[in-house]
Amino acid sequence: MTLIMYERVGADGRRPSPFSWRIRYALALKGIEPEFRHVRFADVETIRGLSGQHFVPIVTDGDRVIHDSWNIACYLEDRFSDRPSLFAGAGGRGLARLVNHWSDNTLGAAIRRLIAADFILCLDPGDRAYYRSSREAAFGSTLEEYCADRPRWLAEFAAVIAPLERTLAEQAYLTGTSPGYADYIVFSVFQYARLGCPDEFLDEGTALWKWRTGLVQAFDGDRRDALAMRPAQ
Ligand SMILES: N[C@@H](CCC(=O)N[C@@H](CS)C(=O)NCC(=O)O)C(=O)O
């Protein structure tokens, strides 16, 4: 039975969603090639009809419909337990859950302050009004106001990523000597920044920059849907 993965795509087939990227990497580690079905960003009704909620990614496996990237990762780990592991055991799964919450709430929020105004440009023109109105309602300000105090948000971003830089200066991956799901979670947020904004936020040559570059290349960084807004370094 072929798994089907639904994800939102932007303009020119770009896939900016961090939540989809972490699952794409998880599927690759497991050696699973799903069928991908693309939905437009504003196509809320298709997604809701499938899963009763409006977020992607969604994975179906026969009659099973799984939504929320964390649930999908756990499903893949348990369903394909004979394949390479995403978590390396219960302790790794527990720590990856912490990384998931931290990435979504702290790292993702810091990056969003830097890219939310540019991000609209990587979306299909037909989806931009939906993005602007839904985000501006959530932020309580225009996209431009949300990102306006750039020195403040750059300083916050630097503080947030400092522990990542220190860790990756000591070990190749967040999960040690080979990448695991915790790497994919954190990487997916940097991937969202690469694909969603023309600015580069990592200094070339840093441990974090090298780690991100390696993970981009591991997945085939030349693919069109993984291209940065500016040429990948
Ligand atoms: N907690 C969810 C979050 C998923 C999520 O936010 N997905 C975005 C991807 S672009 C989405 O569907 N957003 C639709 C919207 O906000 O309208 C997960 O981990 O899968």
The ligand as an SDF file (V2000), in Angstrom:
LIG
                    3D

 20 19  0  0  0  0  0  0  0  0999 V2000
    1.3760   21.1640   14.4250 N   0  0  0  0  0  0  0  0  0  0  0  0
    1.2190   20.9840   13.0080 C   0  0  0  0  0  0  0  0  0  0  0  0
    1.3900   22.3240   12.3200 C   0  0  0  0  0  0  0  0  0  0  0  0
    1.1690   22.2050   10.8330 C   0  0  0  0  0  0  0  0  0  0  0  0
    1.1240   23.5580   10.1340 C   0  0  0  0  0  0  0  0  0  0  0  0
    1.1240   24.6280   10.7520 O   0  0  0  0  0  0  0  0  0  0  0  0
    1.1130   23.4660    8.8040 N   0  0  0  0  0  0  0  0  0  0  0  0
    1.0870   24.6330    7.9870 C   0  0  0  0  0  0  0  0  0  0  0  0
    1.9600   24.3350    6.8000 C   0  0  0  0  0  0  0  0  0  0  0  0
    2.0760   25.5990    5.6950 S   0  0  0  0  0  0  0  0  0  0  0  0
   -0.3300   24.8590    7.5240 C   0  0  0  0  0  0  0  0  0  0  0  0
   -0.9750   23.9550    7.0480 O   0  0  0  0  0  0  0  0  0  0  0  0
   -0.8140   26.0940    7.6340 N   0  0  0  0  0  0  0  0  0  0  0  0
   -2.1060   26.4430    7.1350 C   0  0  0  0  0  0  0  0  0  0  0  0
   -2.5990   27.7190    7.6660 C   0  0  0  0  0  0  0  0  0  0  0  0
   -2.0320   28.2060    8.6500 O   0  0  0  0  0  0  0  0  0  0  0  0
   -3.5160   28.2380    7.1190 O   0  0  0  0  0  0  0  0  0  0  0  0
    2.2300   19.9520   12.5070 C   0  0  0  0  0  0  0  0  0  0  0  0
    3.2700   19.7580   13.1540 O   0  0  0  0  0  0  0  0  0  0  0  0
    1.9770   19.2980   11.4700 O   0  0  0  0  0  0  0  0  0  0  0  0
  1  2  1  0
  2  3  1  0
  2 18  1  0
  3  4  1  0
  4  5  1  0
  5  6  2  0
  5  7  1  0
  7  8  1  0
  8  9  1  0
  8 11  1  0
  9 10  1  0
 11 12  2  0
 11 13  1  0
 13 14  1  0
 14 15  1  0
 15 16  2  0
 15 17  1  0
 18 19  2  0
 18 20  1  0
M  END
$$$$
